[in-house]
């Protein structure tokens, strides 16, 4: 069986099909509160940073104000940059099967993400997944997403 080849990433940002962006809101968890108060190193409580996943730049955001030890990636960013053929809800279901928690972005997160150019759908419901969980399970997520997109083609 031949492996499906992933198209080369283009240098231009691709438009995101927001008709595929509906999340199962009932499955989203609130972000955990920080156990301790981190020292203020930045005047802004939330900052969007760029990280690399699968050799592609993806935007991520800190989960707790002024605590940059736990970064989160939005499901919409993952679909836009890493899994463009997989609907957001399907990605959410794949993560649930793997036991990866998807958290609901707070209004403060949404404001910062919107100003930074992250994908924020019209219903303003954004799921966030912990970057460490994502990187740990990336081979399984990639395999499941490739079979999901293969199902959609047939």
C-alpha positions as a Markdown table, in Angstrom:
| # | Residue | x | y | z |
|---|---|---|---|---|
| 1 | Unk | 0.0 | 0.0 | 0.0 |
| 2 | Unk | 1.5 | 3.3 | -1.0 |
| 3 | Unk | 1.7 | 6.2 | 1.4 |
| 4 | Unk | -0.3 | 9.3 | 0.5 |
| 5 | Unk | 2.0 | 12.1 | -0.4 |
| 6 | Unk | 1.4 | 15.4 | 1.3 |
| 7 | Unk | 1.5 | 18.4 | -1.1 |
| 8 | Unk | 4.3 | 20.8 | -0.7 |
| 9 | Unk | 3.4 | 23.7 | 1.6 |
| 10 | Unk | 2.8 | 26.9 | -0.4 |
| 11 | Unk | 4.3 | 30.2 | 0.7 |
| 12 | Unk | 0.9 | 31.9 | 0.4 |
| 13 | Unk | -1.6 | 31.5 | 3.2 |
| 14 | Unk | -4.6 | 29.4 | 2.0 |
| 15 | Unk | -8.2 | 30.6 | 2.8 |
| 16 | Unk | -9.9 | 28.5 | 5.5 |
| 17 | Unk | -13.2 | 27.0 | 4.7 |
| 18 | Unk | -15.2 | 28.2 | 7.7 |
| 19 | Unk | -18.2 | 26.0 | 6.8 |
| 20 | Unk | -16.1 | 23.1 | 8.2 |
| 21 | Unk | -15.4 | 24.9 | 11.4 |
| 22 | Unk | -18.2 | 23.8 | 13.7 |
| 23 | Unk | -16.9 | 22.3 | 17.0 |
| 24 | Unk | -18.9 | 20.1 | 19.4 |
| 25 | Unk | -19.1 | 22.8 | 22.1 |
| 26 | Unk | -20.3 | 20.3 | 24.7 |
| 27 | Unk | -17.0 | 18.4 | 24.5 |
| 28 | Unk | -14.8 | 21.5 | 25.1 |
| 29 | Unk | -13.3 | 21.8 | 28.6 |
| 30 | Unk | -12.5 | 25.0 | 30.4 |
| 31 | Unk | -8.8 | 25.8 | 30.5 |
| 32 | Unk | -7.2 | 24.8 | 33.8 |
| 33 | Unk | -6.3 | 27.6 | 36.2 |
| 34 | Unk | -2.6 | 28.2 | 37.0 |
| 35 | Unk | -1.6 | 26.6 | 40.3 |
| 36 | Unk | 0.8 | 29.4 | 41.1 |
| 37 | Unk | 1.2 | 33.0 | 40.1 |
| 38 | Unk | 4.0 | 33.2 | 37.5 |
| 39 | Unk | 6.2 | 36.3 | 37.6 |
| 40 | Unk | 5.2 | 39.0 | 35.1 |
| 41 | Unk | 7.7 | 38.9 | 32.3 |
| 42 | Unk | 5.4 | 40.5 | 29.8 |
| 43 | Unk | 3.0 | 43.3 | 30.1 |
| 44 | Unk | 0.4 | 41.3 | 28.1 |
| 45 | Unk | -1.3 | 38.4 | 29.9 |
| 46 | Unk | -1.6 | 36.4 | 26.6 |
| 47 | Unk | 0.8 | 36.3 | 23.8 |
| 48 | Unk | 0.6 | 34.5 | 20.5 |
| 49 | Unk | 3.9 | 32.8 | 19.5 |
| 50 | Unk | 5.0 | 31.0 | 16.4 |
| 51 | Unk | 6.1 | 27.3 | 16.7 |
| 52 | Unk | 7.0 | 24.7 | 14.2 |
| 53 | Unk | 4.9 | 21.5 | 13.8 |
| 54 | Unk | 5.8 | 19.0 | 11.0 |
| 55 | Unk | 8.2 | 21.7 | 9.6 |
| 56 | Unk | 5.4 | 24.2 | 9.3 |
| 57 | Unk | 4.9 | 27.4 | 11.3 |
| 58 | Unk | 1.8 | 27.4 | 13.5 |
| 59 | Unk | 0.6 | 30.1 | 15.9 |
| 60 | Unk | 0.1 | 29.1 | 19.5 |
| 61 | Unk | -1.0 | 31.0 | 22.7 |
| 62 | Unk | -0.2 | 30.6 | 26.4 |
| 63 | Unk | -3.1 | 29.1 | 28.4 |
| 64 | Unk | -2.8 | 31.0 | 31.7 |
| 65 | Unk | -2.1 | 34.8 | 32.0 |
| 66 | Unk | 1.7 | 35.6 | 32.2 |
| 67 | Unk | 2.6 | 31.8 | 32.3 |
| 68 | Unk | 4.4 | 30.8 | 29.1 |
| 69 | Unk | 5.2 | 27.3 | 30.2 |
| 70 | Unk | 2.1 | 25.7 | 28.7 |
| 71 | Unk | 1.3 | 26.6 | 25.1 |
| 72 | Unk | -1.9 | 25.8 | 23.3 |
| 73 | Unk | -2.7 | 25.5 | 19.6 |
| 74 | Unk | -6.2 | 26.1 | 18.1 |
| 75 | Unk | -7.8 | 23.4 | 16.2 |
| 76 | Unk | -8.5 | 25.8 | 13.4 |
| 77 | Unk | -4.8 | 26.6 | 13.1 |
| 78 | Unk | -4.1 | 22.9 | 12.9 |
| 79 | Unk | -6.6 | 22.4 | 10.2 |
| 80 | Unk | -5.3 | 25.5 | 8.3 |
| 81 | Unk | -1.6 | 24.6 | 8.4 |
| 82 | Unk | -1.2 | 20.8 | 9.1 |
| 83 | Unk | -4.4 | 19.0 | 8.2 |
| 84 | Unk | -6.2 | 21.0 | 5.5 |
| 85 | Unk | -8.4 | 18.2 | 4.3 |
| 86 | Unk | -9.8 | 17.3 | 7.7 |
| 87 | Unk | -12.8 | 19.1 | 9.1 |
| 88 | Unk | -12.4 | 20.7 | 12.5 |
| 89 | Unk | -15.0 | 18.5 | 14.1 |
| 90 | Unk | -13.4 | 15.4 | 12.8 |
| 91 | Unk | -10.1 | 16.5 | 14.3 |
| 92 | Unk | -11.8 | 17.1 | 17.6 |
| 93 | Unk | -13.2 | 13.6 | 17.5 |
| 94 | Unk | -9.8 | 12.1 | 16.6 |
| 95 | Unk | -8.3 | 13.9 | 19.6 |
| 96 | Unk | -11.1 | 12.6 | 21.9 |
| 97 | Unk | -10.4 | 9.0 | 20.8 |
| 98 | Unk | -6.8 | 9.5 | 21.7 |
| 99 | Unk | -7.7 | 10.9 | 25.1 |
| 100 | Unk | -6.4 | 14.4 | 24.3 |
| 101 | Unk | -8.3 | 17.1 | 26.0 |
| 102 | Unk | -9.6 | 20.0 | 24.0 |
| 103 | Unk | -10.1 | 23.2 | 25.9 |
| 104 | Unk | -12.4 | 26.2 | 25.1 |
| 105 | Unk | -10.6 | 29.4 | 24.5 |
| 106 | Unk | -11.6 | 32.3 | 26.8 |
| 107 | Unk | -12.8 | 35.7 | 25.4 |
| 108 | Unk | -9.4 | 37.1 | 26.3 |
| 109 | Unk | -7.7 | 34.4 | 24.2 |
| 110 | Unk | -10.0 | 35.2 | 21.3 |
| 111 | Unk | -9.2 | 38.9 | 21.3 |
| 112 | Unk | -5.4 | 38.3 | 21.3 |
| 113 | Unk | -5.7 | 35.5 | 18.7 |
| 114 | Unk | -7.9 | 37.6 | 16.4 |
| 115 | Unk | -5.5 | 40.6 | 16.6 |
| 116 | Unk | -2.5 | 38.2 | 15.9 |
| 117 | Unk | -4.0 | 36.8 | 12.7 |
| 118 | Unk | -5.2 | 33.4 | 14.1 |
| 119 | Unk | -8.2 | 31.8 | 12.6 |
| 120 | Unk | -11.3 | 32.7 | 14.7 |
| 121 | Unk | -14.6 | 31.4 | 13.2 |
| 122 | Unk | -17.7 | 33.6 | 13.2 |
| 123 | Unk | -19.3 | 31.7 | 16.1 |
| 124 | Unk | -16.2 | 32.6 | 18.2 |
| 125 | Unk | -15.9 | 29.0 | 19.5 |
| 126 | Unk | -12.2 | 27.9 | 19.4 |
| 127 | Unk | -10.9 | 24.7 | 20.7 |
| 128 | Unk | -7.3 | 24.7 | 22.1 |
| 129 | Unk | -5.1 | 21.7 | 22.5 |
| 130 | Unk | -2.0 | 21.5 | 24.6 |
| 131 | Unk | 1.1 | 21.7 | 22.4 |
| 132 | Unk | 2.9 | 19.0 | 24.4 |
| 133 | Unk | 0.0 | 16.6 | 24.0 |
| 134 | Unk | -0.1 | 17.4 | 20.3 |
| 135 | Unk | 3.6 | 16.7 | 19.8 |
| 136 | Unk | 3.5 | 13.5 | 21.8 |
| 137 | Unk | 0.6 | 12.1 | 19.8 |
| 138 | Unk | 1.5 | 13.6 | 16.4 |
| 139 | Unk | 2.2 | 10.2 | 14.6 |
| 140 | Unk | -1.2 | 8.8 | 15.7 |
| 141 | Unk | -3.0 | 12.0 | 14.8 |
| 142 | Unk | -1.3 | 12.2 | 11.4 |
| 143 | Unk | -2.3 | 8.6 | 10.7 |
| 144 | Unk | -5.9 | 9.0 | 11.8 |
| 145 | Unk | -6.2 | 12.3 | 9.8 |
| 146 | Unk | -4.8 | 10.7 | 6.7 |
| 147 | Unk | -7.4 | 7.9 | 6.9 |
| 148 | Unk | -10.1 | 10.4 | 7.6 |
| 149 | Unk | -9.3 | 12.4 | 4.5 |
| 150 | Unk | -9.0 | 9.2 | 2.5 |
| 151 | Unk | -12.6 | 8.3 | 3.6 |
| 152 | Unk | -13.8 | 11.7 | 2.5 |
| 153 | Unk | -12.3 | 11.3 | -1.0 |
| 154 | Unk | -13.9 | 7.9 | -1.6 |
